[in-house]
């Protein structure tokens, strides 16, 4: 559901978007690697969604708010949950400005990294190379903890209160 609102929101803003696609494969350390690799094609792996792992396709625009999904450089403020604003979109790096915590206003460069999530529901280990960020026009309560927000919107698609 968050993906829907994030993609809808980015579509409302002016500017040219850039789409980054991940490189997905079955990790070679997976038991029965050869058979798993032939069974789970890259096209199938592109559709695998795991919490805390960026999606296969990442659409960004300059000025878009993003949230970091991995600890890259904690001493520089680049921790899981750090929010940033995109300032430049290059092929190998995303330039952004930190907008949270003690490093507000500092420039950051975010590279593509290799992620191997330990999701035990999959019969294989996924290897995804992608930028460790997600759009954050809409975000979960867990990612928004500790944030000071001037405005907040709540989406309640059905009645949630027991009285009239």
C-alpha positions in Angstrom: 0.0 0.0 0.0 2.9 2.4 0.8 4.3 1.8 -2.7 1.0 2.9 -4.2 1.0 6.2 -2.3 4.6 6.8 -2.9 4.4 6.3 -6.6 1.2 8.3 -6.8 2.9 11.2 -4.9 6.0 11.2 -7.0 3.9 11.3 -10.2 2.3 14.5 -9.0 5.5 16.5 -8.9 7.1 18.2 -11.9 10.5 17.0 -13.2 12.0 14.2 -15.0 12.0 10.9 -13.1 14.8 8.3 -13.3 14.1 4.6 -12.9 16.8 2.4 -11.3 16.4 -1.4 -11.7 18.1 -3.9 -9.5 20.2 -6.8 -10.5 18.7 -9.9 -8.9 20.0 -13.5 -8.6 20.0 -16.5 -6.4 23.0 -16.4 -4.0 25.7 -19.0 -4.8 25.7 -20.0 -1.2 22.2 -21.4 -1.5 21.8 -25.2 -1.1 21.2 -26.8 -4.6 22.3 -23.5 -6.2 22.3 -24.8 -9.8 18.7 -26.1 -9.6 17.5 -23.0 -7.7 19.1 -20.7 -10.2 17.3 -22.4 -13.2 14.0 -22.6 -11.3 14.0 -18.9 -10.1 14.7 -16.7 -13.1 15.8 -13.1 -12.7 12.4 -12.1 -14.1 10.7 -13.9 -11.2 13.2 -12.6 -8.6 12.4 -9.0 -9.8 8.9 -9.4 -8.3 10.1 -10.7 -4.9 9.3 -8.1 -2.2 11.0 -8.4 1.2 10.5 -5.9 4.0 13.6 -3.7 4.5 14.9 -4.4 1.0 14.3 -1.9 -1.9 12.1 -3.0 -4.7 13.4 -4.1 -8.1 12.3 -0.8 -9.7 13.1 2.4 -7.9 11.6 5.6 -9.4 13.1 8.9 -8.1 13.1 12.6 -8.9 15.2 15.5 -7.8 13.6 16.9 -4.7 12.0 13.6 -3.7 12.1 12.5 0.0 13.8 9.2 0.5 14.6 7.0 3.6 17.7 4.9 4.0 17.2 1.2 4.5 20.7 0.2 5.6 23.4 1.5 7.9 26.0 2.9 5.5 28.1 5.3 7.6 26.6 5.8 11.1 29.4 8.4 12.0 28.2 10.5 9.0 24.5 10.1 9.9 23.8 7.5 7.2 21.8 5.0 9.3 18.7 2.9 8.7 15.7 5.3 8.9 17.6 8.5 8.0 15.6 10.7 5.7 17.1 12.6 2.9 16.1 14.8 -0.1 17.4 13.9 -3.5 19.6 16.5 -5.1 21.2 14.6 -8.0 20.5 11.3 -9.8 23.6 9.7 -11.4 24.0 6.2 -12.8 26.2 4.9 -10.0 25.3 7.1 -7.0 22.5 9.2 -5.6 23.4 12.6 -4.1 21.1 13.7 -1.3 20.9 16.1 1.7 20.2 14.7 5.1 17.1 16.2 6.7 17.0 14.4 10.1 19.0 14.1 13.3 22.4 15.8 14.0 23.5 15.9 10.4 20.8 18.1 8.9 22.0 19.8 5.7 25.0 17.6 5.1 25.5 16.1 1.6 25.5 12.4 1.3 26.4 10.0 -1.6 24.5 6.8 -1.7 26.0 3.9 -3.8 24.3 0.7 -5.0 25.1 -2.1 -2.6 24.6 -5.9 -2.6 22.0 -7.1 -0.2 21.3 -10.7 0.9 18.2 -10.6 3.1 17.8 -13.5 5.5 14.1 -14.1 4.8 13.5 -17.7 5.9 10.2 -17.9 4.0 12.1 -18.2 0.7 13.7 -21.5 -0.4 16.7 -19.6 -1.6 18.8 -16.6 -0.6 18.1 -13.6 -2.8 21.0 -11.4 -3.9 19.8 -7.9 -4.9 22.1 -5.1 -6.0 20.2 -1.8 -5.7 20.3 1.6 -4.0 19.4 1.0 -0.3 16.6 3.6 -0.3 12.9 3.9 -0.6 10.6 6.9 -1.4 9.1 8.2 1.8 6.2 10.4 1.0 4.3 7.7 2.9 6.1 5.6 5.5 5.3 3.2 8.3 5.0 4.2 11.9 8.2 2.3 12.6 10.2 4.4 10.2 8.6 7.6 11.4 9.4 7.1 15.1 11.5 9.9 16.5 10.7 12.3 13.7 9.2 15.8 14.2 6.7 16.5 11.5 4.9 19.8 10.8 2.0 18.0 9.1 0.8 14.4 9.3 -1.8 12.7 7.1 -3.6 9.5 8.2 -5.2 7.1 5.7 -8.1 5.2 7.3 -10.0 3.4 4.5 -12.7 2.1 6.8 -14.3 3.0 10.1 -11.9 2.5 13.0 -13.8 4.0 16.0 -16.4 2.0 17.8 -18.7 5.0 18.5 -20.9 6.9 16.1 
